[in-house]
């Protein structure tokens, strides 16, 4: 028999700000499952808890993304140590990449990392993401690269991740997958949505024949039309409420 996943609500024992963060992050996990971006129980999405402490919410190890709720999320510190009562454990190694970005970037309140087929496929291509679609050029305008160093267990890698990310909000982890960050779950999702769709389009286009590349002047134009501030406003004000309505119809129960 499968384990009982029922868990007591923590809403009454946390601040309203933390509860909202929990609901947003649980929604982001459910959206990842909805898109088929999950990798069984692996990969992670983390979100900083509002307040002076450097505490973060992350998935309980062993739950599918479609099962995660606001109350089941686990609160940890920058070292990945659990700082709240929970019946769940986490995968400490999975927080290596996230802790590096959170610690270095005050604006990186949410960090999302995936291992999708198309994301890994493009990360393994020498040319990386190519300027062959509008979606790709939007993602390219805010994209960094980090070379593969093995499974992310070595904390020494964190400084190299941070250096490679710089001031960008998206990263291609070579031979590994994709990463995005942002001020909110909504912004982080929107960046991942464009990056993952661009990777999928690229793999499909490469299967169909000779590619048509957009020239540098068009790449610069699209970059100017898709600045991070504008993308953030679009994500928070318009896309996120619509996405929550989709979850309420298709994967309800994240906000408990």
Phi and psi in degrees as GROMACS dihedral restraints (atoms count N, CA, C in turn):
[ dihedral_restraints ]
;  ai    aj    ak    al  type     phi  dphi    fc
    3     4     5     6     1   -65.8    20    10
    4     5     6     7     1   152.2    20    10
    6     7     8     9     1   -65.2    20    10
    7     8     9    10     1   151.0    20    10
    9    10    11    12     1   -76.4    20    10
   10    11    12    13     1   120.0    20    10
   12    13    14    15     1   -95.0    20    10
   13    14    15    16     1     7.0    20    10
   15    16    17    18     1   -65.8    20    10
   16    17    18    19     1   139.0    20    10
   18    19    20    21     1  -142.8    20    10
   19    20    21    22     1   141.8    20    10
   21    22    23    24     1   -65.4    20    10
   22    23    24    25     1   138.5    20    10
   24    25    26    27     1   -62.9    20    10
   25    26    27    28     1   139.5    20    10
   27    28    29    30     1  -104.2    20    10
   28    29    30    31     1     5.9    20    10
   30    31    32    33     1   -56.1    20    10
   31    32    33    34     1   -40.8    20    10
   33    34    35    36     1   -72.9    20    10
   34    35    36    37     1   -15.8    20    10
   36    37    38    39     1  -104.5    20    10
   37    38    39    40     1     3.6    20    10
   39    40    41    42     1  -124.5    20    10
   40    41    42    43     1   165.9    20    10
   42    43    44    45     1   -70.7    20    10
   43    44    45    46     1   158.1    20    10
   45    46    47    48     1   -57.4    20    10
   46    47    48    49     1   -34.2    20    10
   48    49    50    51     1   -67.8    20    10
   49    50    51    52     1   -41.6    20    10
   51    52    53    54     1   -67.2    20    10
   52    53    54    55     1   -38.6    20    10
   54    55    56    57     1   -62.1    20    10
   55    56    57    58     1   -41.8    20    10
   57    58    59    60     1   -63.3    20    10
   58    59    60    61     1   -38.9    20    10
   60    61    62    63     1   -63.1    20    10
   61    62    63    64     1   -40.4    20    10
   63    64    65    66     1   -63.1    20    10
   64    65    66    67     1   -43.5    20    10
   66    67    68    69     1   -64.0    20    10
   67    68    69    70     1   -43.8    20    10
   69    70    71    72     1   -62.2    20    10
   70    71    72    73     1   -43.4    20    10
   72    73    74    75     1   -70.4    20    10
   73    74    75    76     1   -40.7    20    10
   75    76    77    78     1   -60.7    20    10
   76    77    78    79     1   -39.1    20    10
   78    79    80    81     1   -62.3    20    10
   79    80    81    82     1   -40.5    20    10
   81    82    83    84     1   -65.5    20    10
   82    83    84    85     1   -39.1    20    10
   84    85    86    87     1   -62.9    20    10
   85    86    87    88     1   -43.3    20    10
   87    88    89    90     1   -64.6    20    10
   88    89    90    91     1   -39.5    20    10
   90    91    92    93     1   -63.7    20    10
   91    92    93    94     1   -37.2    20    10
   93    94    95    96     1   -61.4    20    10
   94    95    96    97     1   -42.8    20    10
   96    97    98    99     1   -66.5    20    10
   97    98    99   100     1   -40.3    20    10
   99   100   101   102     1   -58.5    20    10
  100   101   102   103     1   -40.7    20    10
  102   103   104   105     1   -78.4    20    10
  103   104   105   106     1    -9.9    20    10
  105   106   107   108     1    76.1    20    10
  106   107   108   109     1    24.6    20    10
  108   109   110   111     1   -87.6    20    10
  109   110   111   112     1    -7.9    20    10
  111   112   113   114     1   -75.5    20    10
  112   113   114   115     1   165.3    20    10
  114   115   116   117     1  -133.3    20    10
  115   116   117   118     1    71.8    20    10
  117   118   119   120     1    53.6    20    10
  118   119   120   121     1  -119.1    20    10
  120   121   122   123     1  -103.3    20    10
  121   122   123   124     1    10.8    20    10
  123   124   125   126     1  -100.6    20    10
  124   125   126   127     1   173.5    20    10
  126   127   128   129     1    66.7    20    10
  127   128   129   130     1   169.4    20    10
  129   130   131   132     1  -147.0    20    10
  130   131   132   133     1   154.6    20    10
  132   133   134   135     1  -132.7    20    10
  133   134   135   136     1   132.3    20    10
  135   136   137   138     1  -127.5    20    10
  136   137   138   139     1   152.4    20    10
  138   139   140   141     1  -142.3    20    10
  139   140   141   142     1   132.9    20    10
  141   142   143   144     1   -72.3    20    10
  142   143   144   145     1   139.4    20    10
  144   145   146   147     1   -79.7    20    10
  145   146   147   148     1   127.7    20    10
  147   148   149   150     1   -57.1    20    10
  148   149   150   151     1   139.0    20    10
  150   151   152   153     1   133.4    20    10
  151   152   153   154     1   174.1    20    10
  153   154   155   156     1   -72.6    20    10
  154   155   156   157     1   -23.9    20    10
  156   157   158   159     1   -76.9    20    10
  157   158   159   160     1   146.6    20    10
  159   160   161   162     1   -87.7    20    10
  160   161   162   163     1    73.0    20    10
  162   163   164   165     1  -111.9    20    10
  163   164   165   166     1   148.7    20    10
  165   166   167   168     1  -137.7    20    10
  166   167   168   169     1   153.5    20    10
  168   169   170   171     1  -103.3    20    10
  169   170   171   172     1   140.6    20    10
  171   172   173   174     1  -149.2    20    10
  172   173   174   175     1   165.9    20    10
  174   175   176   177     1   -72.1    20    10
  175   176   177   178     1   143.2    20    10
  177   178   179   180     1   -70.1    20    10
  178   179   180   181     1   129.1    20    10
  180   181   182   183     1   -68.8    20    10
  181   182   183   184     1   123.4    20    10
  183   184   185   186     1   114.4    20    10
  184   185   186   187     1   -14.3    20    10
  186   187   188   189     1   -93.6    20    10
  187   188   189   190     1   138.7    20    10
  189   190   191   192     1   -68.4    20    10
  190   191   192   193     1   152.7    20    10
  192   193   194   195     1   -61.4    20    10
  193   194   195   196     1   -31.2    20    10
  195   196   197   198     1   -72.2    20    10
  196   197   198   199     1   -11.6    20    10
  198   199   200   201     1   -97.6    20    10
  199   200   201   202     1   -12.2    20    10
  201   202   203   204     1   -72.9    20    10
  202   203   204   205     1   137.4    20    10
  204   205   206   207     1  -124.1    20    10
  205   206   207   208     1   168.6    20    10
  207   208   209   210     1   -57.7    20    10
  208   209   210   211     1   -40.1    20    10
  210   211   212   213     1   -77.9    20    10
  211   212   213   214     1   -24.4    20    10
  213   214   215   216     1   -83.1    20    10
  214   215   216   217     1   -13.3    20    10
  216   217   218   219     1   -61.3    20    10
  217   218   219   220     1   146.4    20    10
  219   220   221   222     1  -105.9    20    10
  220   221   222   223     1   135.2    20    10
  222   223   224   225     1   -96.2    20    10
  223   224   225   226     1   129.4    20    10
  225   226   227   228     1  -132.3    20    10
  226   227   228   229     1   167.0    20    10
  228   229   230   231     1   -97.4    20    10
  229   230   231   232     1  -173.3    20    10
  231   232   233   234     1   -65.4    20    10
  232   233   234   235     1   -18.0    20    10
  234   235   236   237     1   -92.3    20    10
  235   236   237   238     1     1.9    20    10
  237   238   239   240     1    81.3    20    10
  238   239   240   241     1    13.2    20    10
  240   241   242   243     1   -85.1    20    10
  241   242   243   244     1   134.2    20    10
  243   244   245   246     1   -69.5    20    10
  244   245   246   247     1   131.6    20    10
  246   247   248   249     1  -121.4    20    10
  247   248   249   250     1    12.2    20    10
  249   250   251   252     1  -140.8    20    10
  250   251   252   253     1   159.7    20    10
  252   253   254   255     1   -67.3    20    10
  253   254   255   256     1   131.0    20    10
  255   256   257   258     1  -161.0    20    10
  256   257   258   259     1   145.7    20    10
  258   259   260   261     1   -82.0    20    10
  259   260   261   262     1    -1.4    20    10
  261   262   263   264     1  -106.8    20    10
  262   263   264   265     1   157.9    20    10
  264   265   266   267     1  -106.3    20    10
  265   266   267   268     1   171.6    20    10
  267   268   269   270     1  -124.5    20    10
  268   269   270   271     1   169.5    20    10
  270   271   272   273     1   -94.9    20    10
  271   272   273   274     1    99.8    20    10
  273   274   275   276     1   -58.1    20    10
  274   275   276   277     1   -35.4    20    10
  276   277   278   279     1   -62.6    20    10
  277   278   279   280     1   -29.9    20    10
  279   280   281   282     1   -69.9    20    10
  280   281   282   283     1   -16.0    20    10
  282   283   284   285     1   -91.5    20    10
  283   284   285   286     1    -3.3    20    10
  285   286   287   288     1   -58.4    20    10
  286   287   288   289     1   -52.8    20    10
  288   289   290   291     1   -64.3    20    10
  289   290   291   292     1   -44.6    20    10
  291   292   293   294     1   -64.3    20    10
  292   293   294   295     1   -43.9    20    10
  294   295   296   297     1   -62.5    20    10
  295   296   297   298     1   -34.8    20    10
  297   298   299   300     1   -62.0    20    10
  298   299   300   301     1   -47.0    20    10
  300   301   302   303     1   -70.1    20    10
  301   302   303   304     1   -44.5    20    10
  303   304   305   306     1   -58.7    20    10
  304   305   306   307     1   -43.7    20    10
  306   307   308   309     1   -68.5    20    10
  307   308   309   310     1   -32.5    20    10
  309   310   311   312     1   -91.0    20    10
  310   311   312   313     1   -24.7    20    10
  312   313   314   315     1  -123.4    20    10
  313   314   315   316     1   110.8    20    10
  315   316   317   318     1   -64.3    20    10
  316   317   318   319     1   -28.8    20    10
  318   319   320   321     1   -80.4    20    10
  319   320   321   322     1   -11.5    20    10
  321   322   323   324     1   -88.3    20    10
  322   323   324   325     1    69.6    20    10
  324   325   326   327     1   -76.5    20    10
  325   326   327   328     1   -25.4    20    10
  327   328   329   330     1  -126.1    20    10
  328   329   330   331     1   135.3    20    10
  330   331   332   333     1  -130.9    20    10
  331   332   333   334     1   129.6    20    10
  333   334   335   336     1  -125.8    20    10
  334   335   336   337     1   130.5    20    10
  336   337   338   339     1  -133.0    20    10
  337   338   339   340     1   129.4    20    10
  339   340   341   342     1  -127.9    20    10
  340   341   342   343     1   160.2    20    10
  342   343   344   345     1  -124.9    20    10
  343   344   345   346     1    48.7    20    10
  345   346   347   348     1   -71.2    20    10
  346   347   348   349     1   159.1    20    10
  348   349   350   351     1   -57.9    20    10
  349   350   351   352     1   -49.5    20    10
  351   352   353   354     1   -72.2    20    10
  352   353   354   355     1   -33.7    20    10
  354   355   356   357     1   -66.4    20    10
  355   356   357   358     1   -44.4    20    10
  357   358   359   360     1   -65.9    20    10
  358   359   360   361     1   -38.7    20    10
  360   361   362   363     1   -60.3    20    10
  361   362   363   364     1   -46.1    20    10
  363   364   365   366     1   -70.2    20    10
  364   365   366   367     1   -35.0    20    10
  366   367   368   369     1   -63.7    20    10
  367   368   369   370     1   -22.3    20    10
  369   370   371   372     1   -92.0    20    10
  370   371   372   373     1    -0.4    20    10
  372   373   374   375     1   -91.5    20    10
  373   374   375   376     1   135.0    20    10
  375   376   377   378     1   -56.7    20    10
  376   377   378   379     1   -38.4    20    10
  378   379   380   381     1   -81.2    20    10
  379   380   381   382     1    -6.5    20    10
  381   382   383   384     1    63.1    20    10
  382   383   384   385     1  -150.0    20    10
  384   385   386   387     1   -73.5    20    10
  385   386   387   388     1   132.1    20    10
  387   388   389   390     1  -107.1    20    10
  388   389   390   391     1   151.4    20    10
  390   391   392   393     1   -83.1    20    10
  391   392   393   394     1    68.0    20    10
  393   394   395   396     1  -117.5    20    10
  394   395   396   397     1     0.6    20    10
  396   397   398   399     1  -148.5    20    10
  397   398   399   400     1   156.3    20    10
  399   400   401   402     1   -59.2    20    10
  400   401   402   403     1   -42.7    20    10
  402   403   404   405     1   -60.2    20    10
  403   404   405   406     1   -42.6    20    10
  405   406   407   408     1   -63.0    20    10
  406   407   408   409     1   -40.9    20    10
  408   409   410   411     1   -70.0    20    10
  409   410   411   412     1   -33.5    20    10
  411   412   413   414     1   -62.1    20    10
  412   413   414   415     1   -46.0    20    10
  414   415   416   417     1   -67.1    20    10
  415   416   417   418     1   -39.9    20    10
  417   418   419   420     1   -62.1    20    10
  418   419   420   421     1   -28.8    20    10
  420   421   422   423     1   -67.4    20    10
  421   422   423   424     1   -12.7    20    10
  423   424   425   426     1  -138.8    20    10
  424   425   426   427     1    39.2    20    10
  426   427   428   429     1  -120.6    20    10
  427   428   429   430     1   133.2    20    10
  429   430   431   432     1  -116.6    20    10
  430   431   432   433     1   171.9    20    10
  432   433   434   435     1  -132.2    20    10
  433   434   435   436     1   145.1    20    10
  435   436   437   438     1  -136.0    20    10
  436   437   438   439     1   127.6    20    10
  438   439   440   441     1   -72.5    20    10
  439   440   441   442     1   148.8    20    10
  441   442   443   444     1   -69.5    20    10
  442   443   444   445     1   136.3    20    10
  444   445   446   447     1  -126.9    20    10
  445   446   447   448     1    15.0    20    10
  447   448   449   450     1    99.5    20    10
  448   449   450   451     1   178.8    20    10
  450   451   452   453     1   -56.9    20    10
  451   452   453   454     1   136.3    20    10
  453   454   455   456     1   -74.7    20    10
  454   455   456   457     1    71.2    20    10
  456   457   458   459     1  -106.7    20    10
  457   458   459   460     1   -18.1    20    10
  459   460   461   462     1   -89.5    20    10
  460   461   462   463     1   114.3    20    10
  462   463   464   465     1   -66.7    20    10
  463   464   465   466     1   -18.9    20    10
  465   466   467   468     1   -64.9    20    10
  466   467   468   469     1   -21.7    20    10
  468   469   470   471     1   -70.1    20    10
  469   470   471   472     1   -20.2    20    10
  471   472   473   474     1   -58.8    20    10
  472   473   474   475     1   -41.3    20    10
  474   475   476   477     1   -67.1    20    10
  475   476   477   478     1   -30.7    20    10
  477   478   479   480     1   -75.2    20    10
  478   479   480   481     1   -35.2    20    10
  480   481   482   483     1   -60.8    20    10
  481   482   483   484     1   -47.2    20    10
  483   484   485   486     1   -62.9    20    10
  484   485   486   487     1   -44.1    20    10
  486   487   488   489     1   -62.5    20    10
  487   488   489   490     1   -41.3    20    10
  489   490   491   492     1   -71.0    20    10
  490   491   492   493     1   -35.9    20    10
  492   493   494   495     1   -67.9    20    10
  493   494   495   496     1   -38.7    20    10
  495   496   497   498     1    58.2    20    10
  496   497   498   499     1  -128.1    20    10
  498   499   500   501     1  -103.6    20    10
  499   500   501   502     1    13.6    20    10
  501   502   503   504     1   -78.3    20    10
  502   503   504   505     1   165.3    20    10
  504   505   506   507     1  -113.5    20    10
  505   506   507   508     1    -4.6    20    10
  507   508   509   510     1  -133.5    20    10
  508   509   510   511     1   148.6    20    10
  510   511   512   513     1  -144.5    20    10
  511   512   513   514     1   139.5    20    10
  513   514   515   516     1   -97.6    20    10
  514   515   516   517     1   114.3    20    10
  516   517   518   519     1   -88.1    20    10
  517   518   519   520     1   106.3    20    10
  519   520   521   522     1   -53.7    20    10
  520   521   522   523     1   133.6    20    10
  522   523   524   525     1    58.9    20    10
  523   524   525   526     1    23.1    20    10
  525   526   527   528     1  -140.3    20    10
  526   527   528   529     1   -55.3    20    10
  528   529   530   531     1   159.7    20    10
  529   530   531   532     1  -155.1    20    10
  531   532   533   534     1  -122.8    20    10
  532   533   534   535     1   157.5    20    10
  534   535   536   537     1  -146.8    20    10
  535   536   537   538     1   138.9    20    10
  537   538   539   540     1  -136.6    20    10
  538   539   540   541     1   159.7    20    10
  540   541   542   543     1  -145.0    20    10
  541   542   543   544     1   165.0    20    10
  543   544   545   546     1  -175.9    20    10
  544   545   546   547     1   177.3    20    10
  546   547   548   549     1   -71.4    20    10
  547   548   549   550     1   -19.7    20    10
  549   550   551   552     1  -146.8    20    10
  550   551   552   553     1   166.5    20    10
  552   553   554   555     1   -61.4    20    10
  553   554   555   556     1   -37.8    20    10
  555   556   557   558     1   -62.3    20    10
  556   557   558   559     1   -47.3    20    10
  558   559   560   561     1   -65.4    20    10
  559   560   561   562     1   -40.7    20    10
  561   562   563   564     1   -64.9    20    10
  562   563   564   565     1   -41.3    20    10
  564   565   566   567     1   -62.4    20    10
  565   566   567   568     1   -47.1    20    10
  567   568   569   570     1   -60.1    20    10
  568   569   570   571     1   -41.3    20    10
  570   571   572   573     1   -65.4    20    10
  571   572   573   574     1   -39.5    20    10
  573   574   575   576     1   -68.6    20    10
  574   575   576   577     1   -36.5    20    10
  576   577   578   579     1   -59.0    20    10
  577   578   579   580     1   -47.0    20    10
  579   580   581   582     1   -67.4    20    10
  580   581   582   583     1   -42.6    20    10
  582   583   584   585     1   -64.8    20    10
  583   584   585   586     1   -46.3    20    10
  585   586   587   588     1   -67.5    20    10
  586   587   588   589     1   -39.8    20    10
  588   589   590   591     1   -64.8    20    10
  589   590   591   592     1   -38.8    20    10
  591   592   593   594     1   -62.9    20    10
  592   593   594   595     1   -40.5    20    10
  594   595   596   597     1   -64.5    20    10
  595   596   597   598     1   -43.1    20    10
  597   598   599   600     1   -63.1    20    10
  598   599   600   601     1   -44.7    20    10
  600   601   602   603     1   -59.7    20    10
  601   602   603   604     1   -40.7    20    10
  603   604   605   606     1   -64.2    20    10
  604   605   606   607     1   -46.2    20    10
  606   607   608   609     1   -62.2    20    10
  607   608   609   610     1   -40.4    20    10
  609   610   611   612     1   -66.1    20    10
  610   611   612   613     1   -43.0    20    10
  612   613   614   615     1   -65.0    20    10
  613   614   615   616     1   -38.1    20    10
  615   616   617   618     1   -66.3    20    10
  616   617   618   619     1   -22.2    20    10
  618   619   620   621     1   -83.0    20    10
  619   620   621   622     1    -8.3    20    10
  621   622   623   624     1  -108.0    20    10
  622   623   624   625     1    -1.2    20    10
  624   625   626   627     1   131.8    20    10
  625   626   627   628     1  -160.3    20    10
  627   628   629   630     1   -65.8    20    10
  628   629   630   631     1   138.1    20    10
  630   631   632   633     1   -91.0    20    10
  631   632   633   634     1   147.7    20    10
  633   634   635   636     1  -105.2    20    10
  634   635   636   637     1   112.1    20    10
  636   637   638   639     1   -91.5    20    10
  637   638   639   640     1   140.2    20    10
  639   640   641   642     1   -83.0    20    10
  640   641   642   643     1   138.4    20    10
  642   643   644   645     1   -74.5    20    10
  643   644   645   646     1   169.1    20    10
  645   646   647   648     1   -58.0    20    10
  646   647   648   649     1   -38.5    20    10
  648   649   650   651     1   -65.5    20    10
  649   650   651   652     1   -35.5    20    10
  651   652   653   654     1   -72.2    20    10
  652   653   654   655     1   -36.5    20    10
  654   655   656   657     1   -62.0    20    10
  655   656   657   658     1   -42.0    20    10
  657   658   659   660     1   -65.6    20    10
  658   659   660   661     1   -39.0    20    10
  660   661   662   663     1   -63.7    20    10
  661   662   663   664     1   -46.4    20    10
  663   664   665   666     1   -64.6    20    10
  664   665   666   667     1   -38.2    20    10
  666   667   668   669     1   -59.5    20    10
  667   668   669   670     1   -40.7    20    10
  669   670   671   672     1   -70.2    20    10
  670   671   672   673     1   -25.7    20    10
  672   673   674   675     1   -86.2    20    10
  673   674   675   676     1    -8.4    20    10
  675   676   677   678     1  -131.4    20    10
  676   677   678   679     1    51.2    20    10
  678   679   680   681     1   -70.1    20    10
  679   680   681   682     1   153.3    20    10
  681   682   683   684     1   -56.6    20    10
  682   683   684   685     1   -36.8    20    10
  684   685   686   687     1   -64.2    20    10
  685   686   687   688     1   -45.3    20    10
  687   688   689   690     1   -65.6    20    10
  688   689   690   691     1   -40.1    20    10
  690   691   692   693     1   -63.8    20    10
  691   692   693   694     1   -37.6    20    10
  693   694   695   696     1   -65.2    20    10
  694   695   696   697     1   -43.4    20    10
  696   697   698   699     1   -63.5    20    10
  697   698   699   700     1   -41.8    20    10
  699   700   701   702     1   -61.7    20    10
  700   701   702   703     1   -42.4    20    10
  702   703   704   705     1   -65.5    20    10
  703   704   705   706     1   -50.8    20    10
  705   706   707   708     1   -68.8    20    10
  706   707   708   709     1   -43.2    20    10
  708   709   710   711     1   -85.1    20    10
  709   710   711   712     1   -33.2    20    10
  711   712   713   714     1  -117.1    20    10
  712   713   714   715     1   -53.0    20    10
  714   715   716   717     1   -69.8    20    10
  715   716   717   718     1   -43.7    20    10
  717   718   719   720     1   -63.1    20    10
  718   719   720   721     1   -47.2    20    10
  720   721   722   723     1   -57.7    20    10
  721   722   723   724     1   -38.2    20    10
  723   724   725   726     1   -66.0    20    10
  724   725   726   727     1   -38.4    20    10
  726   727   728   729     1   -67.8    20    10
  727   728   729   730     1   -36.5    20    10
  729   730   731   732     1   -65.8    20    10
  730   731   732   733     1   -35.9    20    10
  732   733   734   735     1   -64.2    20    10
  733   734   735   736     1   -38.6    20    10
  735   736   737   738     1   -61.8    20    10
  736   737   738   739     1   -43.9    20    10
  738   739   740   741     1   -63.3    20    10
  739   740   741   742     1   -41.9    20    10
  741   742   743   744     1   -59.8    20    10
  742   743   744   745     1   -30.7    20    10
  744   745   746   747     1   -81.5    20    10
  745   746   747   748     1   -36.9    20    10
  747   748   749   750     1  -110.4    20    10
  748   749   750   751     1   -33.7    20    10
  750   751   752   753     1  -137.5    20    10
  751   752   753   754     1    61.9    20    10
  753   754   755   756     1   -69.2    20    10
  754   755   756   757     1   160.8    20    10
  756   757   758   759     1   105.7    20    10
  757   758   759   760     1     0.5    20    10
  759   760   761   762     1   -70.6    20    10
  760   761   762   763     1   -26.2    20    10
  762   763   764   765     1   -97.7    20    10
  763   764   765   766     1    42.2    20    10
